[in-house]
Amino acid sequence: MSLDLYFILTLVVRMAVTAAFLLAATVTAERAGPLIGGLVATLPISAGPVYIFLSLDHDAAFVAQSALGSLVTNALNILFALFYILLAQKRSLTVSLGGAMAGWVAMAYAAGLVTWTLPTAILLNVAALAVSLWLSAPMRHVRAPIVHARWYDLVMRAVMVAVLVGTVVTLSFRIGATASGNLAVFPIVLTSLMLILHRRIGGKPTAAVMANAVIGLAAFGACVTALHLTAVPLGVALALPLALAVSIGGNLLIFFARRRAAEVAAAAGTGGAP
């Protein structure tokens, strides 16, 4: 078998595996309400497989540097979700998603002009999270109907993520570690949810899902930070599952804290909702 054919076949398998994983995770998200939906959407659904495949092609130092790039882009994704949340209250899908994406592209260009370190990337995430949590708080508790995805919605989403995986894996040798990390966390899952849910249930309920996703992106930021810090000293084989555990653990803590707060509010007669 030629090297070119081997590369194509392995790339197709990688894209198919990622698509299957995405479908299983996001169907769960759509049926569970805004809180769980937002948290599941911020698990490393697309970034996780990308990093697994990057680790097969590159060394631990490359993965660690890529994770730093992903941490920077995570802050942009938080603001991307915020832009959509604010626009979707009164605007159409085209305006809401288009405006959010235009903002993301502009921020990504500006971020590319900066030489990032771990402290500055963490500060960027903290600032983006603080602003987004504050501005999105009123939208976080909007009720959203349960959505059962149509087959073509699932196909569209699977294709989008599979293409992202294929692009990152193919270009990683040319664009370097930081850019690979930036591209690995392009907000493809958030975008696909916006595309599907906004048309199905409206802007405000979809914004509620994104408002909860903002909280989940804090856990994802901790996930890629852990990967950056541990990839070289522990090795990628240990660093990747550790980073996944950080993401899942962070989202579980958020879920139980939100549920407990809702129970306390309900007991006090304030009518709090998860």
N, C-alpha and C positions, 0 to 999 in steps of 0.2 A: 504494500500500500504506500502511495506517495505521501510525502509530508504534508502537502497542501490538502489532499483528501482526508488525511487523518485529522488535521486541524479543523476542517469543516465539519466532519462527523462529531468530533468532541464538542465543538461549539454548539451544534444543534442539540446534542444531549444536554448540555449545560442549560441552554435556554428552555428546553422542555421541562427539566427538573424544577427550575425556578418558577415557571408558569404554573405547574401543578401545585407547588407549595403556596403560591399566591392565591390561587382559587380557593383552596381549603381554608386559608386564614381569613380572606375577605368575605366569604359567604357567612362565616361566623360573625364577623363584625357587623354586617348589614342586618342581621336578625336579632341583635342583642341590645339595641338602643344606643343613644348618643354617647354615653360614658364608655361602655365596653367597646363600642364601635370605634370611638376615637383612640382608645388605648391600643386596641389590636392593630389599627392602621399605622401606629407608630412603632410597632415591633420591627425588627430588621427583616421584613418580609422580602424586600428586594435587595437591600444592602448585604444581608447575611450571605446569600448565595454568591453575590459578587465577590465578597471577601474570601470565601472559600476557594473560588476559582483563581483569584489573584494570588492566594497563598500557594497554589499549585504551580504557578508560573514564575513567582518572584520570591525573594528572600524575606526574612523577618523585618529587616530594616525598611524595605519597600512598603510592607504592610503597615508598619508603625507610622511612617510618614504619610501614607494614604489616609490613615485614621485621623491624623491632624487636619488634613484637608477636609475630611468628612465633618469634623467638629465645627469648622468654620461654616460649611454649607448648612449644617443643622440650624445654626442661628438664622440664616437666610430663610430656611424652611419655616421656622417659627413666624417670621414676619410675613412670609408668603401666605400662611394660613390666616394671619391677622388681617391682611389686606382683603382677602376673600371674605372673611367674616363681616367686616365693615361694609363692603360693597354689596354683599348678598342680601342685606336687610331690605333694600329697595330696588336693586338693579337686577338685570337679566343675567342668565348664565354667561352669555358672551362677554358682557361688560365686567362681571364679577371675576370670572376666571382670567379673562384677557388682561384686566388691570392688575390682578395679582401676579400673573406671569411676567408682565412688563416690569413690574417692580422687582421681581426676583432676578430677571436678567440684568437690570441696571445695577442691583446690589452685587451680583456675582462679578460683573465687570469691575466694579470699584474694589471688591475684595481681592481680586486678582492683582491689583496694584500694590498690595501690602504684603510684606514678609511676616508671616504669622508665627508666633511661638505658642506654646501651650498656655501660658498665663493670659496672653492677649486674646486667644481664641475662647478661653473660658469666660473672660470678662465680656466679650461680645455676646456669648450665649446668655449670660446672666442679665445683661441689659435688655436683650431682645425678649427674654422670658418675662422680665418684670413688666415691661411695657405691654406686652401681649396679654398677660394674665389680667392686668388692670383693665384694659380696654375691652377684653372679651368676656369679662365676668358676667355681665347682664344676659349674655346670649347662651351661657353654659347650661341653663336648666330648661330651655325650650324643649317641649315634648316632640318626639319624632316618631311617626308610624313605622311599624316593622316593614321592611322591604324584602321581597323575594326576587332575587336577581333573575333576569331573563338570560337565556343561553347566549344571546349575542352580546350582552353586557359583559359576561364572563370571558367570552372569546376576545373582545376588544381589550379588556384589562390584561389578560394573559399575554396577548401579542405585544402590548405596550411595554410590559416589564421584561419580556423575553428579548425584545429589541434593545432595551437598555443594557441588559446583561451582556448580550452579544457585542454591543458597542464598546462597553468598558473593557471587556476581556480582549477584544481585538486591538483597541487603541492603546492599551496600557503600556506597551513596549515603546510607543512613540511619544506619548504625552507626559510620561513620567508619573511619579508616585502621587504628588500633591493633586495634580489635575485628575488622576484616576480616582482619588478619594472624593474630590469634589463631585465628579460625575456619578460615582457610586450611589450617592444619596440625593440625586436629582429627585424632586418631589413627585415621582411618577404614581405612587400609590395614592397620595393625597389628591392629585389631579384626576385620577380615574374615578375616585369616589365623588369628587365634585361634579364631574361630567355625568355620572349616572344618577346620583341622588338629587341634584338640583332639578333635573328634568322630571323626576318621579315624585318627589315630596315637597319641592319648593326651596327657596333660598334660606329662609330662617331655620327650618329644621336641619338643613345641611350645615348651616353655620354653627349649629349647636354641636354637631359631630366634630367640626373643625376646632371649636373652642375647647372641647375635651382633648382633641389631638394635641393642642398646644401644650397641655400639661404632660402628655405622654412623651413629647419631644424632649422634655427635660431628662427623662429616663434614658432616651436614646443618646442624648449628649453624654451622659455618664457612661453609657455603653462604649462609645467610640473613644472616650477618654481612657477607659480601662484598657482597650485594645492598644492604644498608642503607648501606654506606659508598660504593658506587659509583653508585647509581641517579641521584643528582642531578649529581655532577661529570661522569660519563661519558655519561649518558642511559640510559634503560631498554633501548634496543635493544642496547647493548653490555653493560650490567650483567647482564641476564638470562642470556645465554650464558656470561658469565664465572662467574656463580654456579653454573650447571650444571656447568661444568668443575671448579670447586672441589669440588663434591659427588662427581662421578665420580672425580676424581683422588684425593680423600681415601679413598674406598672401595677404590680400586685399591691404594693404599699399605697400607691395613689388610689387604687380602687377601694381598698378597705378604709382608708382615711375618709374618702368622699362618702362612702356608705355610712360610716359612723357619724359623720357630720350631719347627714340627712336624717338619721334616726334621732339624734339629739334635737335637731330643729323641729322634727315632727312631734316629738314628745313635749316640746315647749310650746306647741301650737302655732308655729310659724309657717307650717306647710312646706318645709324644705323638701326638695326632690333631688334624687341622685342624678 
